[in-house]
Amino acid sequence: MSLAETFGPVRVRAPGKINVFLEVGRLQDDGYHELATAFQAVSLFEEVAASHADGFSLAVTGTVALDGVPVDDRNLALRAARLLATETGYRGGVHLDVHKQVPVAGGMGGGSADAAAALVACDALWETGLSSSELHRLAARLGADVPFALMGGTAIGAGRGDRLSPALARGRFDWVLVLSDEGVSTPSVYGELDRHRDEHRVDIGPIRDVPEVDADVLHALRAGDARMLAAAVRNDLQVATLRLRPDLAPVLERGEEWGALAGIVSGSGPTVAFLCGSPEEALELRARLEAAGHAALHAHGPVPGARVVS
């Protein structure tokens, strides 16, 4: 009898993320874009508990709105478990209990964190013993953000965001996150970006085929300097998200007026992330935003990737 069978489910936590920098390359012939991004894992965690079962099933709870979260094979965590079983020849099943803290369809990689946590939890539960590189290979097949949820910390992503290299980041960065009741479709945001670029191609100029993370971002992360990072944050998708969700623009303006060093749409949105100079400044900003009727959270980064917890 294995330790998992003796002591119950294996629990794994995996973090959400913020793209502190995201440059989107020109639309390719295959319909995709090359990306250059700087990921930071933050202290909003998804937790997945994996238990032995005859088949594959999933239940979802959470502290965020769960509308639209599938509990069938469309769920990325369940797909991760099935992929691991197929690749390792495991003949049993698993029941996954997913507890969500990362906003759903909010541009913070919550579904990817679920998939990363499921891979680690099932690997431990089934004692399949995959190496870190083997888990990352499977993660990349599930989605561009899943490998980073495994890695955590701070990393530079290339290609479609799945070719990762760790980035040195000192100190702590404090963020206030403003949530939205309604999600945004990532494919819709990319489509809107392409339309925007086509409409304004004379003003925008040529788009690079192979984008790069600005050196100022790397210097700021390495120095642990929030003010330096605030001057360098960038998200090419933000203009498209604001075209689809113009209601987010006043939120960005208000947060910066109330003391944030910088505001940015996280990934494809609609979550808005405000970088603050200290934990105290973050708590003050969160309180002001909540008093104005916004759902806001305080998080910090960088934090580790998917890990088994007791």
C-alpha positions in Angstrom: 0.0 0.0 0.0 1.4 3.4 -1.0 1.8 6.4 1.3 -1.0 8.2 -0.7 -3.4 5.3 -0.1 -2.5 5.2 3.6 -2.7 8.9 4.4 -5.3 10.1 2.0 -5.2 12.7 -0.9 -2.1 14.4 -2.2 -2.5 18.2 -2.0 -0.6 20.6 -4.3 -0.6 24.3 -4.5 0.2 26.3 -7.6 0.3 30.0 -8.1 -1.4 32.5 -10.3 0.7 34.8 -12.4 1.1 38.4 -13.6 2.7 39.2 -16.9 4.8 42.2 -15.9 5.9 42.6 -19.5 4.3 41.2 -22.6 5.3 42.0 -26.2 3.2 40.3 -28.9 4.8 39.7 -32.3 3.3 39.9 -35.7 0.5 37.5 -36.6 2.1 34.4 -38.1 0.8 32.4 -41.1 -0.3 29.6 -38.6 -2.6 32.0 -36.8 -0.4 32.4 -33.7 1.9 35.1 -32.4 5.4 34.9 -31.0 5.5 36.3 -27.5 8.2 37.8 -25.2 7.0 37.9 -21.6 8.2 38.3 -18.1 6.1 36.2 -15.7 5.9 36.7 -12.0 4.1 34.1 -9.8 2.0 35.7 -7.1 0.5 34.6 -3.8 -2.9 33.7 -5.1 -2.9 29.9 -5.1 -5.0 27.2 -6.6 -5.1 24.0 -4.6 -5.7 20.5 -6.0 -6.3 17.4 -3.9 -5.9 14.2 -5.8 -7.5 10.9 -4.5 -7.5 7.4 -5.8 -10.7 6.6 -7.9 -11.8 4.1 -10.5 -12.5 6.8 -13.1 -11.7 10.5 -13.6 -13.8 13.1 -11.9 -13.5 16.6 -10.6 -15.2 19.0 -8.1 -14.6 22.7 -7.8 -14.9 25.1 -4.9 -13.3 28.5 -4.4 -13.2 32.1 -3.0 -13.8 33.5 -6.5 -16.7 33.4 -8.8 -16.8 29.9 -10.4 -19.2 30.6 -13.3 -18.0 29.0 -16.5 -15.6 26.5 -14.8 -16.2 23.1 -16.4 -16.2 20.0 -14.3 -15.9 17.6 -17.3 -13.1 16.8 -19.7 -12.9 20.4 -20.8 -11.3 21.2 -17.5 -7.5 21.6 -17.9 -6.8 19.8 -14.6 -8.7 16.8 -15.6 -7.0 16.8 -19.0 -3.7 17.0 -17.2 -4.5 13.9 -15.1 -5.6 11.9 -18.2 -2.5 13.0 -20.1 -0.2 11.8 -17.3 -2.1 8.5 -17.1 -1.8 7.9 -20.8 1.9 8.8 -21.0 2.9 6.7 -18.0 0.6 3.7 -18.6 -1.3 4.2 -15.3 -4.5 2.2 -15.5 -6.4 3.6 -12.5 -8.2 6.9 -12.1 -8.3 10.0 -9.9 -10.8 12.3 -8.2 -9.6 15.9 -8.1 -10.9 18.5 -5.6 -9.9 21.9 -7.0 -10.1 25.0 -4.7 -9.7 28.2 -6.6 -8.3 31.6 -5.4 -7.2 32.9 -8.8 -9.9 34.8 -10.8 -11.5 32.7 -13.4 -10.9 33.9 -17.0 -9.0 36.8 -15.5 -5.7 36.7 -17.3 -3.8 35.3 -14.3 -3.4 31.7 -15.4 -5.7 30.0 -12.9 -6.6 27.1 -15.2 -3.0 26.6 -16.0 -2.2 26.5 -12.3 -4.8 23.9 -11.9 -3.2 21.8 -14.6 0.2 22.1 -13.1 -1.0 21.2 -9.7 -2.9 18.2 -11.1 0.3 16.9 -12.8 2.3 17.2 -9.6 -0.5 15.7 -7.5 -1.2 12.7 -9.7 2.5 12.0 -10.2 2.9 11.8 -6.4 -0.4 9.9 -5.9 0.3 7.3 -8.6 4.1 7.2 -7.8 4.9 7.5 -11.5 8.2 9.2 -10.6 8.5 11.6 -13.6 11.4 14.0 -13.6 11.0 17.7 -13.6 11.8 17.9 -17.3 9.3 15.2 -18.1 6.6 17.1 -16.2 7.5 20.3 -18.0 7.2 18.5 -21.4 3.7 17.4 -20.6 2.8 20.8 -19.2 3.8 22.4 -22.5 1.3 20.2 -24.3 -1.5 21.5 -22.1 -1.0 25.2 -22.6 1.5 28.0 -22.8 1.2 29.1 -19.2 1.2 25.6 -17.6 5.0 25.2 -17.6 5.4 28.5 -15.7 2.9 27.4 -13.1 5.1 24.4 -12.5 8.2 26.6 -12.3 7.0 29.6 -10.4 9.2 32.5 -9.3 10.1 34.9 -12.1 10.8 33.8 -15.6 11.2 35.0 -19.2 8.9 33.3 -21.7 9.5 33.1 -25.4 7.8 31.4 -28.4 4.2 31.2 -27.3 5.3 31.8 -23.7 6.1 28.2 -23.0 9.9 28.4 -23.7 11.0 29.4 -20.2 14.3 30.6 -18.7 14.4 31.6 -15.0 15.0 35.3 -14.3 16.8 36.6 -11.2 14.4 38.7 -9.1 15.4 40.1 -5.7 13.1 41.2 -2.9 9.4 41.4 -2.9 6.9 43.1 -5.2 3.4 44.0 -3.9 0.4 44.0 -6.1 -3.2 45.0 -5.7 -5.5 43.1 -8.1 -9.0 44.4 -9.1 -11.3 41.6 -10.2 -14.1 41.7 -12.7 -17.4 40.0 -12.6 -17.2 39.1 -16.3 -14.3 37.3 -18.0 -12.7 38.0 -21.3 -12.0 35.5 -24.1 -8.2 35.3 -24.8 -8.7 34.5 -28.5 -11.1 37.5 -28.8 -8.4 39.8 -27.3 -5.8 38.6 -29.8 -8.2 39.1 -32.6 -9.0 42.6 -31.4 -5.3 43.3 -31.2 -4.8 42.3 -34.8 -7.7 44.5 -35.9 -6.3 47.4 -33.9 -2.9 47.0 -35.5 -4.3 46.8 -38.9 -6.4 49.9 -38.4 -3.5 51.9 -37.1 -0.6 50.3 -38.9 0.7 53.6 -40.3 1.0 55.1 -36.7 2.2 51.9 -35.1 4.8 50.9 -37.7 6.2 47.5 -38.3 5.6 44.8 -35.6 8.6 42.6 -34.8 8.4 38.9 -35.8 10.5 37.9 -32.8 9.8 40.2 -29.8 12.1 40.6 -26.8 11.7 41.5 -23.1 13.1 45.0 -22.5 16.4 45.1 -20.7 14.9 47.7 -18.2 12.5 45.0 -17.0 15.3 42.6 -16.3 17.4 45.2 -14.5 14.4 46.2 -12.3 13.6 42.6 -11.4 17.3 41.9 -10.6 17.5 45.0 -8.5 14.2 44.3 -6.7 13.2 47.9 -7.4 9.5 48.4 -7.7 9.7 52.0 -9.0 12.2 51.0 -11.7 9.8 48.1 -12.7 6.8 50.4 -12.7 8.5 52.5 -15.4 9.1 49.4 -17.6 5.9 47.4 -17.3 4.1 46.8 -20.7 1.3 44.7 -22.0 0.6 44.8 -25.8 -2.7 43.1 -25.2 -3.9 45.9 -23.0 -5.1 48.2 -25.8 -7.2 45.3 -27.2 -8.7 44.4 -23.8 -9.6 48.0 -23.2 -11.3 48.2 -26.6 -13.5 45.2 -25.6 -13.8 46.4 -22.0 -13.7 50.2 -21.9 -15.0 50.1 -18.3 -11.5 49.0 -17.2 -9.9 52.3 -18.2 -11.3 54.4 -15.3 -10.2 51.6 -12.9 -6.6 51.9 -14.2 -6.7 55.7 -13.9 -8.2 55.6 -10.4 -5.6 53.2 -9.0 -2.7 55.3 -10.3 -4.3 58.5 -8.9 -4.6 56.7 -5.5 -1.0 55.8 -5.2 -0.1 52.8 -7.4 3.3 53.1 -9.0 1.8 51.6 -12.2 -1.3 49.8 -13.4 -1.5 47.2 -16.0 -4.1 44.7 -17.4 -2.9 41.2 -16.4 -2.4 39.1 -19.5 -5.5 39.2 -21.7 -7.5 40.6 -18.7 -9.9 41.6 -17.4 -8.0 41.6 -14.0 -6.2 44.9 -13.4 -2.9 44.7 -11.5 -1.4 47.7 -9.6 2.2 47.6 -8.6 2.8 49.3 -5.2 5.8 50.5 -3.4 5.3 48.5 -0.2 2.9 46.2 1.6 1.5 49.1 3.5 0.9 51.1 0.3 -0.8 48.1 -1.2 -3.1 47.6 1.8 -4.1 51.3 1.7 -4.8 51.2 -2.1 -6.8 48.0 -1.7 -8.9 49.7 1.1 -9.6 52.7 -1.1 -10.6 50.6 -4.1 -12.9 48.4 -2.0 -14.5 51.6 -0.5 -15.2 52.7 -4.1 -17.0 49.4 -4.8 -14.3 47.3 -6.5 -13.4 43.7 -5.6 -9.7 43.9 -4.8 -7.0 41.6 -3.5 -3.5 42.1 -2.2 -0.8 39.7 -3.4 2.9 39.6 -3.6 5.6 37.9 -5.7 7.6 36.1 -6.6 6.5 32.8 -5.0 7.3 29.2 -5.8 5.6 27.1 -8.4 3.5 23.9 -7.9 4.4 22.2 -4.7 3.0 19.3 -2.5 1.7 20.7 0.8 0.8 18.9 4.0 
